[in-house]
Amino acid sequence: MMPVLEKLKDDLGDGVRILKIDVDKNQALATQMNVRGVPAFMIYKNGNLIWKASGVQPLHVLKEQIANA
């Protein structure tokens, strides 16, 4: 997924912030965020969760979800 996330960041620039969290090293956070599978994607706007998905997501889906946020 890293190439897709890097392309997403290149395309959207400062309009997005991408955080990668190692769920093996941060199990408490993964539990708190209700992560059921990896990779897990969450889109927040103004501190509110607006979209969440597990599993590989294509670039166009991520862009679409961000655009609709």
C-alpha positions in Angstrom: 0.0 0.0 0.0 2.9 2.4 0.5 3.3 3.2 -3.2 -0.5 4.0 -3.3 -0.2 6.2 -0.2 2.9 8.0 -1.6 1.0 8.7 -4.9 -2.0 9.9 -2.9 0.2 12.3 -1.0 2.0 13.5 -4.2 -1.4 14.1 -5.9 -3.1 15.9 -2.9 -0.1 17.5 -1.3 -0.7 19.5 1.8 -4.4 18.8 1.6 -4.0 15.5 3.4 -1.9 14.1 6.2 -1.2 10.4 6.1 -0.2 8.6 9.3 1.0 5.1 9.4 0.7 3.2 12.6 2.2 -0.2 13.3 -0.6 -2.1 15.0 1.8 -4.7 16.4 3.7 -2.0 18.3 0.5 -0.1 19.2 -2.0 -2.8 20.1 -3.9 -0.6 22.6 -4.5 2.1 20.0 -5.5 -0.5 17.4 -8.1 -1.9 19.9 -9.3 1.6 20.8 -9.7 2.4 17.0 -11.5 -0.9 16.5 -9.1 -2.1 13.9 -10.2 -5.5 12.7 -8.0 -6.0 9.7 -4.9 -4.6 8.1 -4.4 -2.4 6.3 -7.1 -0.3 7.9 -7.9 3.2 6.5 -9.6 6.0 8.4 -10.4 9.4 7.1 -10.9 12.2 9.6 -12.2 15.7 9.0 -12.1 18.3 11.8 -11.4 15.5 14.3 -14.4 13.4 13.3 -14.1 10.0 11.7 -16.0 10.1 8.4 -14.9 6.9 6.6 -13.3 3.7 7.6 -12.3 0.6 5.6 -10.2 -2.5 6.0 -8.2 -4.2 3.3 -6.3 -3.0 0.3 -8.0 0.1 -1.2 -7.2 1.4 -4.7 -6.0 4.9 -5.2 -9.2 6.1 -6.9 -11.3 4.9 -3.9 -9.1 6.8 -1.4 -9.2 9.9 -3.5 -13.0 9.7 -3.9 -13.5 9.3 -0.2 -11.3 12.3 0.6 -13.0 14.4 -2.1 -16.4 13.6 -0.6 -15.3 14.4 3.0 
